[in-house]
Amino acid sequence: MTATPLRLLRPSIRATSGPGGTVLASTTALPAPAPTVLSWLDQAAEAAPDRVFLAERSGDGAWRTLTYAAVHQGVGRVARLLLDRGAEATRPVMILSDNGVDHAVVGLAAMWVGAPVVPVSSAYSAPTSTFARLRYVHDLIQPGVVFAADRGRVHGALVALGMADTQVLDGPAVARAMADGAAAPRANIGPDTVAKVLFTSGSTGDPKGVINTHRMLTANQESLAACWPFLDDEPPVVVDWLPWSHTFGGNHNFHMVLRHRGTLYIDAGRPAPGLLDTTLRNLAEVGPTIWFNVPRGFDQAVLALEQDPDLARAVFRRLRVLFYAAAALGPSTRKRLEAVADAAGKRDVFFTSAWGSTETAPLTTSAHFRTTTSGTLGVPVPGVELKLAPVGDRLELRVKGPHVTPGYWQRGGGMTPVERDADGFLPTGDAGALVDADDPNAGVRFDGRISENFKLSSGTWVNVGGLRLAIVEACSPMLSDCVIAGHDRPSLGALLIPSPAARDQDPTALRDRVEAGLRAHNAAHPGNSQRVARALVLDEPLSLDDGETTDKGYTNQRRVLLRRAGAVDRLFAASPGADVIDLTG
């Protein structure tokens, strides 16, 4: 049976040029947002009380589920615990736990009492961490309450922070409160109340605590709902691992499910060795309608899906949308996923992406139209203005709208206002360009990070973002990413990050395949700003704790180059060692 076509908003973009750049905006008006995130929970508990909202695996492998009515009741009861332990507007609730049902309830309960919720990357509190970043975040936030679902996992972190038992809330305490606690009164919250503080990755310094108001979050979801009207046809079913300490998983995905009264199966897997199978098992068992992931996750999953047609049919049986963000999906990975979908009888799966940042809650552009390539970021969503502002030889993407943060959290609940240009737009540091200079409805393509680009000693600029994607594609499927070196040097070098597919290769075969791919790339791109002179396959994984990568799989070019300065020196040595692939001959 042929599925009903997805209802999507037809792009209608107005372009206005001026001395500060070209401003793009949708002609579709932004629907009126809900006052707060909790408004969605109130409405869902009344309209769909028995529908499952949240599910996660319990210790015996069965799904633990909570309906909208149960979550609503539990949030009110846990809110009482938070109040009793000192949570308030200037004393946030800090969460040191991976995604989970209790994590979600505590986060919504913090909003209930008017205290910002601060989910912190689990890498900061991991036993292998130095806890340096965690101490920094804790000192800045000065939380009234810390939630740790599993005290044992974060014992070292709690000791490092000097947390008293009375300040720590754990999973058993939350379970007891949900079972028989008394509900707290709802705080007087509104659109301008701080709902969350989310920390940036800290790629250029210490992480910044981005204030997320209720207005930002609810306006963002109305923009998405306007682009994806199909969400009103059937509540979404999602299996998702993306961490709630980041805006992709914690805002875009979690709030989309809540706004549309869908069901979220919390996935304990992720694109990492030993955990990918967990994700694939959950996807196959549930059969989601939307599959969210970062490109690295799809790179790893597609191989397993190609090798197991039954698994692919189970994963794709109800799938309508395949959504990637946080980085560019390689063209070969997209083609392979399309072939898997076709073989599974789901040729109509909608491949799409979007773009935004922690400061924009996150949705700014959406590709809510059919695309044939993976580099399109889409068009600005309703309610958002996107400026393409000249910066040197590039166009920086700058943003204005109700979804933009007012600023960054300071100790005691103060705020440092976010930087804006003379026209009130937020500079993002990302570069972009129109896909079709004559048609703004064709969208914007990503053109790399302005700060990542550098000049060779010849004065020639290197577009790092585009070059990384080209190299990974040329060496597909052996690389998951690469780091480009060559600042103020006469030629380019590349530190190569092997993919999961490379694990099945012996070192000599891997080197040969990568070298062949690089030589093919150089033959097609002979210019000095794109031609790789030397390369080195990294044998040590990127470090999450040292900031080389994030839990979403984004590679921090600057951190890798700094931390691996010795490897960079080997790339450009007068006499390179045997481990360096020399492509100059």
N, C-alpha and C positions, 0 to 999 in steps of 0.2 A: 504494500500500500504506500502511495506517495504521501510524504508528510506535507502538512499545510505550509506554504511558503512563509518565511519569517517576515513579520512586519517591521520595516526599518524606516527611519526618517530619511526622506530624500534631501540631500544637501542643497542648501540655498545660501550661499555665502556672498556677503558684500565686502568688497575690497576698496579701501580708501587710502590714497597715497598722500603723504605730506613730507615736510622736511625731516621729521624724526623717523620715517620709515613707512611701511605699508601695514595698515591695520585691517585684519580680517575679523568678521563677526557674522554669526548666523542671523538670518532674518526671522527665524522662529523664536518666539518669545519664551522666556523661562517660566514654566508653571510656578505657582506660588508654593514655596517650600513649607514643610511642616515646621512648627516652632522649635522643636527639639528632637533629638534621636529617640527619646523615650515616648514621644507622640506615636511613633511607629509601633512600639511595643504595646502601648495602650490599645491601639486600633486592632492590632493582630490578635491580642488576647480576647478581644470582644468579638471580632469577626470570624476568627479561625482558632478557637481555644484548644481544640483537640488535634490540630495539625502539629507534627513534629517540627520543631525549630532547630534543635541542636542534637547531634549524635556523636558519640565517640566510643572506641573500643574499650571495654572493661577488661579486668585481669583475665577473665576466662575466654576472651576473644569475641564475646557477644557485644552487640551495640547497646550502649546505655543511651537512652533517648529522653529528651525533655520536650514537652509540648509548649506552645506559646503561653497557655494558661499557667503551666508549672513554672516557666521561666519568669513570668510577670510576678507571680506570688513569691518565688524565691528571691528575686531581686529586691523586693521590698523588705523581706526579712533579713537578708544579708546587709542591707543598708543600715539596719539597726546596729549590727556589729561594728561597722565602719564608724558610725557616729560615736559609739561608746569608746572607741579606741583613738579618737581625736582627728578623724578625717574631716577636712573642711576646705573652703575655697583656696586658702593659702597653704594648706598642708595636704598635698595630693596623696593618692593611693598608688604606690609603686608596685609593679607586678614582676616577679622573678620566676616566671613559669612559661613553659611552652603553651601553645594553643590547647585549650581544653574547655569542657563545659563549665567547670568551676571558674576558670579564668574569665570566661564570657560573663558569667553572672556577677562576679566581683566588679568587672569593668562597668557594667550597666548600673550596679548598685552605687558605685562611686558617683556616677552622673546623677543618680536619684537624690543623693545628699548634697550635690553641688560641688563635689571635690573632683578636680581633674584626675583622670586615670593616666598612668604613665607606664605602659608596657615596655620593658627593657629587653633588648636582645639577649636571648638565653646564653649566647657566647660570652657575655660579660660576667656571668655568674657561674660558668662551667668550672668544674674542679681543676681543669688544666689552665684556667685563666690566671693572670697576675692580679686581677681585680682592679687594675689601675683605672680603667674607664668606668667601671662600676662605682668606684669611690668618687670619681668626678661627677657622675650623674647624680649620685645620692647627695653629695654636698650642694649641688645646684638646686635640686628639687626639694630637699629637706622634707621628706614624706611624713605624714602622720601615721600611715599604716603601710606595711610591706606584706604583700600576699605571696606566699610560696606554697604551691600545691603539695610539693614534696620537700619537706624540710631537710631530709637527708641529702638530697642532690645538691642543695645550695648551702649546706652547713658551713663550708669554708667561707663562702661569700658573706653570710650573716655574721660570722666571727670577724671577718675583715672590716665590716661596717660597724661593728660594735652595737648591733641591734639587740635591744632588750626583748625578752619573750613577750611582754605586753604589747609590743609594737608589731609583732609578727602574727599574721593570720595564715593558717594552713588549710589544706583540703578537708580534714576531718571536722574542723570548726565550722567551715562553710556548710558541710553536709548536715551537721546538727542544726544549724540555724535554718537551713532550707526546710528541714523536716518539721520543726516545731517552734520556730522563733516568732517573735512579734514584729510586725511591719513598722518601719520608721515613717514619719511624715515626709512627704515630698518637699524638697527644698524649692524655693522660688527661683527656678531657672528659666532662661529664655534664650533667644537666638544669639545674644552676645556673651552668654556664659561660656567659660572655658570648659570644654568637654574632655579634651585630651591634651597631652604633651607628647609628641613623637620626636625621637632624636634622629638627626641626620647621621650618615655613616662616618662623618668626620674625615672626609678625604683630604681636606685642606687645613686641618687643625683639629681642635677639640670638637666633639659632636655638639650640635646646637639643638636646644629644645624648642621645637616648633609648636606654637600654640595653635590648637584646633578648636574653634568655637563651634557651637551647635549650628549656627548659620552656615558656616563653611561646609559642614558635613551634610546637612539636609539639602542645601542648594545643589551640591555636587550630585546627589542622587536624583534630584529632579532633572538635572541636565542629562544624566544617563537614561532615565526613564523616557525622556523626550526622544532620545536617539534610538532607543530600543523599545518601542511600544509592544513588541512581542512578549515582554515580561508580564504584561497585563493579561495575556491570553492563557498563560499557564504558570503557576508559581515555579521558580527555578529550583532545580535540585543540583547541589554542588558538592564535590569531594575536593577538599582543598587543604594543602599543607602550608601555604605561604604565611610567614610569621606575622602575628598581629602587632609586633613591635615596629612593623613597617607599614606604610600607607597603602600599598597594593593589597595585601591580605587583610589588614586591620580596618581599613576604611572602605576601599572600593568593593571588595568581595563580601565582607561580613555585612556591611550596611546595605548592599544590594539585596542580599537574601532577606534581611529584616524588613527593608522597605517594601518588598514584594511578597512577604509572607511565605517565603520558600523554606527549604530544608537544607541545612549545612551539615555534612558529614565531615568531622574533623579528622584529617589524615595525619597519622603519626609518622608516615614515610616522608621522603624528600629525595631530590636527585643527588644521592650520595651512596657510596658503596655499602651494600647490605641493607639499605632502606628503600631502594627503588622498588623492590619486590612487594613491599608493604603497600606502596602507592598503587601499583598495578593490581594487586589483589582487591583493594578497596574500590578502585574504579570499576573493575569487572563485576564485583558483587552488587554495587549500587546502581551503576548505569546512569551517570549524571547527564543533565541536559546541557550544562556549560562546563567546559574544562579550562580552568585557568592555570597558567604555568609561566615560568621564565624560559627563555630559549634553551638554556642548558638542560632544563628538565625535559623538554621535548626532544632534544638531541639524544638523551639517554633512553627515553621511553620508546622512540621509534624503532630502535633495533630489536627490542623484545617483541614489539607488536608485529614486525615483519616476520619474525621467526615463529610466531604462534598465532595462526589465523583465528583459532577459537577464542583466544584472549582478546584479539582485536575486535571480533564481532561482539563480545560481551561488553567491552569498553565503549564501543561506538553505537550500541543498539538504540539508545535514546538521545544520543548527542546531537545537538543543534548548532552549538557554537564552540569553536576552539580559539582561545584568546591568549595571546602572548604579549608581554610587556617587560620593561626594565632593561631590555637590550634588543638588538635586531635578531630576528630569526633567520638563520642561513637559508638561502634559496634552495639548496639541496635538501635540507631537512623538511622544508615546506613541501617540496615535490614528493618526498618519500611519505610524509603524513597524508597527503592527498591520495597517493596510491593505496595506502593502507585503508583509508576511509572508503575509497571506491571498491576495493576488494571486499570490504565488510558490508557492502550494500548501502553506504551512506555518502553518496557522491554529493549530496546537497549540504554537507557540513559547511558552516560559514566561518572562514578564517578571518580573524580581525585582530586589531591592536589599538592602542591608544597611547597618549603621552601626557605626562604631568610630573609633579614633584611632591615631596613632603609638604612644601609650602602651599600647595594648591589642592590638597585634600583628597585625591590627587588629580582628578580628571580635568584636563584642559582641552585636549583634542580627541576625536574618536573617528575611526575608520568605519562608520556605519553604512558602508556601501561595499560592493564586491571589488576586491583588488586581485591583481595577478602577481604582485611582487610583495616582498616582506619589508620594504623600507618605508612604506607610507605610514605616517603618523595620523593621518586623517585630517579633519577640519575642526575648527573651534566649535565646541558644543554650545547649545543655547545658554545665554546669559554670560558668555565669556568673550572677551576681546583678546586677540592675539596679534602682537606687533612683530614684524620682521624688521629689526633695527640694525643699520649698518654698524659693524664693529671691525675696523681694519678691512680685510678682504672678505669678511663673512657677514652673515645676517644672524643676529642673536634673537632667539625667541623670548619675547617678553609678554607678560600676562596681566590682565586686569579683570576683576569680577568678584562676586560675593564669596567665592570659594578661596580667595587668597588670604593667607594668614595676616593678622595685624602685626605680629612680631614674634620675638623669641623670649622664652621664660627666663626670668632672673630670680635670684634668691629672694624669698619672702613674697613671691607672687607678683613681683614687678615685671616690666616688659621692656625689651629693646625693640623699637619699631623696625619693621622690615624695610629694607632699602627699596626705593622706587625712583623711577626716572622723572624727568620734568613733566611728563604727561600722566604720571600716576601708575605706570606699569612696573611690574616686578621683573627685574632682570634675572634670568634663570641660568645663564652660563652655557646653555645648549644652543647650538646653531641649527638652522634649518633653511629650506628654500622651497618655493612652489614646485610641485611636480610638473605643472604646466603653467608657464608664465602667462598664458592667455586665458586660463580657466581656474579660478580659485576653488571651484567645486571639486577639482581633482585632488586637492589636499596638499599637505606639506610633507616633505621628506626630511628625515633626520640627517644632519650634516656634521655630527660629532660634537664633542665638548670643546668649547673655545679654549679652555685652560689646558687641555691635553695636547693641543697642537704646538709645534715648535718649528724653528728654522734650522736648516742645515747650515754649515759654515759658508755655503755659497749664497745664503740669504733666501733660499727657496723654502717656502712654507710646506709643511707636511700635515696632511689631513689624517690624523691618527684614526679616527672612527671609521672612515671608509676603508682605510688600508687594513685595519684589523679584520674587518669582515671579509675583504677580498682574500687575504691570506688564509683564513680559516676555511673559506669556501674552496680555495685551490687545493688545500691539503685534506679535504673532507674524505672520510669522517675521523681522521686521526687527531684533530685538534679541537679543543673546546674553546680556546681563546689564545691570544698572543699579546705580548707587550712590546711596544715599539720604542727603540732607543735610537739616538743619533743627534741629540741637541748639540748644536755648534760643532758637529763633526761632518766630514765630507761625504759620508754615506750612511745608510740605514742598517740597523741590526734588529733582530727580533728574538725575544725570549718566548719559546713555544710551550704551551700548556697542553699536555696530552689529554685526549678525551677518554671516556670509558672504553670505546672501541679499540683504543691503542693498547689496552691492557692485554689483549690477546696476541699482540705482536711481540716477537723477540726484539731486543734493542736494535739489532742490525737491520731487520726488516722494517721497523718503524722509521729509523733514520733514512733508509732508502726511499720509502714512500713519501716521507715529508720532503726530502730533497727534490724528488721528482716534481712534487706539487709546487714547491717554491721556484724551481726552474721554469715551470710552465707559467707561473704568475709573472716572473720577470720577463719572459718572452712576450707576454701580452701587455706588460707595463714597463717599457724600457726607461721611462723618465726617472731622473735621479730621486724625485720625491716619492716614488712608489716602488722602486726596485730595491730588493733586499740584498745586501752584500754578504751578510753573515747571519747565522742563526744558531741557537742553542736550545736543545730540548731540556726543559727543567725536570729533574728527577725528584724534587721535593715539592709536595703539594702546596698550594697557596695557603697562607695562614689567616684564618678568621680572626684569631686573637690579636694579631699584629696589624689588622686592617688591610691586608692585601686583597681580601675578598669579603663579600657580605653574605648573610644567610640566603639571600636571593640569587647568589652566583655572579654578582657584578664584580668585575676585576678592576681594582684601583690601580691605574697605571703608575701614578706617582709613588704610591707606597711600595709597589713591587720594585721599581727602579731604585728607590732609596735603600730598601732592605737588601736588595741583591746587587749592590754596587760592584761586588767582586765578579759576578757573572757578566755584568755589563763591561767591565774592564777586560775580561777574557774575550768578549765579542770583538773588541777593537784593538786587541794586542797586535804588536808588529808581527809576531809569529804566533798565530792562533794554535791552541792545543788540538789534540785529536778529536775532542768532543765537540768542537765548533764546526758547523757546516759552512764551508767556504764556497760561496757562489760567485766569486769574482773570476774564476777560471772558465 
